[in-house]
Amino acid sequence: MSAFRAKKLDLGCFLNIKTIRDHSKRKAFEAAETQRQALRYIIRNETLPARTRAEAQLQLTQMHCYTRPTQIRNRCILGGKGRGVLRDFKMSRYMFRMHALAGDIPGVKKASW
């Protein structure tokens, strides 16, 4: 587990252990992405021998779980919340509303019609 922990962390920007863990997962995924894609290509290539494909499948299943893309969760950059996060702004709904009403987000204003 410690091998996947990010070495250089600016702890001032992280609020809780979940955001630190998410940061570590993103770094691990980024490092192993090309290897995972190569293994997945080998597994899907039906022209290769079955033994080679089985070995690639075994290697893929033995990779650390932090290298999977499904482990990464969108989190609010301000509060660290994992639910109700707007992708475009990387903020939770509540934080987005507070900052939009305060005028901190350029190009966003309250709708009126």
C-alpha positions as CSV (number, residue, x, y, z in Angstrom):
1,M,0.0,0.0,0.0
2,S,2.8,2.4,0.8
3,A,4.2,1.9,-2.7
4,F,1.1,3.5,-4.1
5,R,1.1,6.5,-1.7
6,A,2.1,9.7,-3.5
7,K,5.6,10.7,-2.5
8,K,5.3,14.5,-2.7
9,L,2.1,15.6,-1.1
10,D,1.2,19.2,-0.4
11,L,-1.0,18.4,2.6
12,G,-2.3,21.9,2.7
13,C,-4.6,21.2,-0.2
14,F,-6.0,17.9,1.1
15,L,-8.7,17.9,3.7
16,N,-9.1,14.2,4.7
17,I,-7.7,10.7,4.1
18,K,-10.2,10.1,1.3
19,T,-8.8,12.9,-0.8
20,I,-5.3,11.7,-0.1
21,R,-6.3,8.1,-1.1
22,D,-8.0,9.4,-4.3
23,H,-4.8,11.4,-5.2
24,S,-2.8,8.2,-4.7
25,K,-5.2,6.2,-6.9
26,R,-4.9,8.8,-9.7
27,K,-1.1,8.7,-9.6
28,A,-1.1,4.9,-9.6
29,F,-3.6,4.7,-12.5
30,E,-1.5,7.2,-14.5
31,A,1.7,5.2,-14.0
32,A,0.2,1.8,-14.9
33,E,-2.3,2.9,-17.7
34,T,-0.1,1.9,-20.7
35,Q,0.7,-1.5,-19.2
36,R,-3.0,-2.2,-18.5
37,Q,-3.9,-1.2,-22.1
38,A,-1.2,-3.5,-23.5
39,L,-2.4,-6.4,-21.5
40,R,-6.0,-5.8,-22.4
41,Y,-5.0,-5.7,-26.1
42,I,-3.2,-9.0,-25.7
43,I,-6.2,-10.6,-24.0
44,R,-8.6,-9.4,-26.7
45,N,-6.4,-10.4,-29.7
46,E,-7.8,-13.8,-30.8
47,T,-4.9,-14.5,-33.2
48,L,-2.5,-15.0,-30.3
49,P,-2.2,-18.4,-28.6
50,A,-4.5,-19.2,-25.7
51,R,-1.6,-19.6,-23.3
52,T,-0.3,-16.1,-24.0
53,R,-3.7,-14.6,-23.6
54,A,-4.2,-16.5,-20.3
55,E,-0.9,-15.3,-19.0
56,A,-1.8,-11.7,-19.8
57,Q,-5.1,-12.2,-18.1
58,L,-3.3,-13.5,-15.0
59,Q,-1.0,-10.5,-15.0
60,L,-3.9,-8.1,-15.3
61,T,-5.8,-9.6,-12.4
62,Q,-2.6,-9.5,-10.2
63,M,-2.1,-5.8,-10.7
64,H,-2.9,-3.6,-7.7
65,C,-6.5,-2.5,-7.4
66,Y,-5.5,1.2,-7.4
67,T,-4.4,0.8,-11.1
68,R,-8.1,0.3,-12.2
69,P,-9.9,3.2,-13.7
70,T,-13.1,2.3,-11.7
71,Q,-11.3,3.1,-8.5
72,I,-11.1,6.8,-9.3
73,R,-13.9,8.9,-8.0
74,N,-14.6,12.5,-8.8
75,R,-14.2,14.5,-5.6
76,C,-14.8,18.2,-4.8
77,I,-11.6,20.1,-4.9
78,L,-12.8,22.4,-2.1
79,G,-14.6,20.1,0.4
80,G,-13.5,16.6,-0.6
81,K,-17.1,15.4,-1.0
82,G,-17.5,12.4,-3.2
83,R,-21.2,12.8,-4.2
84,G,-23.0,15.5,-6.1
85,V,-19.8,16.7,-7.9
86,L,-20.2,18.7,-11.0
87,R,-17.6,17.5,-13.5
88,D,-17.1,20.8,-15.3
89,F,-16.2,22.6,-12.2
90,K,-14.9,19.8,-9.9
91,M,-17.0,21.1,-7.1
92,S,-19.9,19.7,-5.1
93,R,-23.3,21.2,-5.7
94,Y,-23.3,23.1,-2.5
95,M,-19.8,24.6,-3.0
96,F,-20.7,25.5,-6.6
97,R,-23.9,27.3,-5.5
98,M,-22.0,29.3,-2.8
99,H,-19.2,30.3,-5.1
100,A,-21.6,31.1,-8.0
101,L,-23.7,33.3,-5.8
102,A,-20.6,35.1,-4.5
103,G,-19.5,35.7,-8.1
104,D,-16.2,33.7,-7.7
105,I,-16.9,31.6,-10.8
106,P,-16.5,33.5,-14.1
107,G,-19.3,33.2,-16.6
108,V,-21.8,31.8,-14.1
109,K,-24.7,33.7,-12.8
110,K,-28.1,33.0,-11.2
111,A,-30.8,32.3,-13.8
112,S,-33.7,34.8,-14.0
113,W,-36.4,34.8,-16.6
